[in-house]
Amino acid sequence: MSLAIVAPTTREARAVGPECQVTGTGKQGEQRLAEILREQKPTTVLITGLCGGLDPSLGPGDLILAREVFQEDGVGLKPPEMTVTSARRALRKGKTRFVCSGLVTVEAPAATPGTKLELWNIHGAAGVDMETASFARVAMEQGVDWIALRAVIDPAAMSLPRTIHDWNGQESDLAIALRLARQPHNWLASGRLLISLRSALKSLRLGTPIVARVARDTVPLGDDLLA
C-alpha cells in the first residue's frame, strides 16, 4: 500500500522526517494536499502535526490517534476502523503515551482554558487543531483513505500567549520570536510553550513512523468514512 505523510507547517514536517510533505494551512493547505494526492495517488494519507489538548488528563507531548474528527459544526468524519485499530495496537506495543479519541478542527486557535473546556463539552474530543477535518475531507473527495496523529503542545489548562492568538501556522519561528521578545509580559508563557513544543515534536518524531508502517500494511475493508 502506498502512503503520503503530510503536515501543515515546516516545523512539524521537519520533526517527522524527510518523508513528510508540507501542505501549508487554510485553503492553500487544502489545495496543496489535493495536488499531492492527485500527483502521487497514494492509497492512504497520514495527517500529522501538533494540536491543543482538550482532555485535562493529557500533557505536552501526548499523542492523539484520531478515531473521529469533528468539524466545528459537529459533523464527524471517521478514518477506516481497521487502520485505526492496527495503529492503536502498534502504538501500545511501542509503549508510546497516546489516546485514541476524537479531534475537533476549528478556524482560530483555541487559546484559553475556557475555550478548550467549551469545545471538550460540545464535542467530547481529546484535542483541537486547525486542519485535520478539512484535510480528511479533501482525502475523501479524492478517494484516498486517511488517518491522523497529533501531538499535544498546549494542554487544556494552558493559555497561549496573547501575541500568537491570531497565529495561522504559517508565520516563521523567527517572526514569532521577535514579536514575543517585544512583549516581556508574555515571556513566561512563551517559555512554557517552547518547552511543550519540544516534547510535542519529539513525540511526533517517535510516533509517526509507527503509524506510518501500519498504514502501509493495512488494507481497509470498505469502511464507511462518513459518520
Secondary structure by P-SEA (a helix, b strand, c coil): cbbbbbbccaaaaaaaccccccccccaaaaaaaaaaaaaacccbbbbbbbbbbccccccccccccccbbbccccbbbbccaaaaaaaaaaaaaacccccbbbbbbbccccccaaaaaaaaaacccccccccaaaaaaaaaaacccbbbbbbbccccccccccccccccccccaaaaaaaaaacccaaaaaaaaaaaaaaaaaaaaccaaaaaaaaaccccccccccc
